[in-house]
Amino acid sequence: MNEQGVMGLQDYRMLNVVSGRRRIMLAVSAVLYVCMVGRHAEIHTSDGRVYATRSSMQALEEALGDGFVRVERGCIVSARAIHEVTDHICLVNGETIDYPLRHRSEMRDRVQSARRSIVEDFAQKTTPMSHEDYHRHYQSFDSLPCAFCDIEMVFNEQQRAVDWIFRYGNEPLARLEKLPLERLIGSSFSSLFANMDHKWLRLYERATLYGETLEAADYSPEIDTWLKVTCFPTFPGHCACLLFNLDQVRFVYGDTSDEGITRFLSQRR
């Protein structure tokens, strides 16, 4: 055990810390970033919680491993949680973290290197090798009454998600996207829709890289439809999506008036 009650990472990638006089086991995959505040290290997790511990930054950095990037002396950030580096470190959950701008080029190189390792690791995992393999895996979803798909994220040289490829889809997906499955499966989204709205990329990137289950309701200009989308991680580098046309969803409780539904959508953005 390291100093102040920090246990090194086990094979199951858990972090053992003492916070509020309680010993807590945190999944490393749930840690967004860690910052020093006075004598305490504050561990921020993907569910919005913050755990204060007397552990040193060095001990935490060693325990968390190579998937974290030091952005300044008192702050380390999960490479998976970083969406891009601009004048700030922009996280997949919408938060931003300051860093010394004079180190921008170096910071981008660090993040790119760490994310490259993550993306390269995806290729070493076992995933279906063909359309037939994906279909066998998801064949029970063929009869699902709502649209469902499995998508593989496409990353550029900077290891940022820039597109996705449909690897499996059911017939309700084809009806929703207004394209036959033969065109959807194996095609990238941007090759099918020139007016690709990049807001979905951050959602799917976050689910893929950070292992979160996320939900959003918003307008899709590509198919001129208001959608509710629930996405969650599947194979390494992939996520699955359940998609609902909100015009076809009947609200059975709460305020179901036009004003109520509009308010619901505005709150979900």
Disulfide bonds with the S-S distance in Angstrom:
none
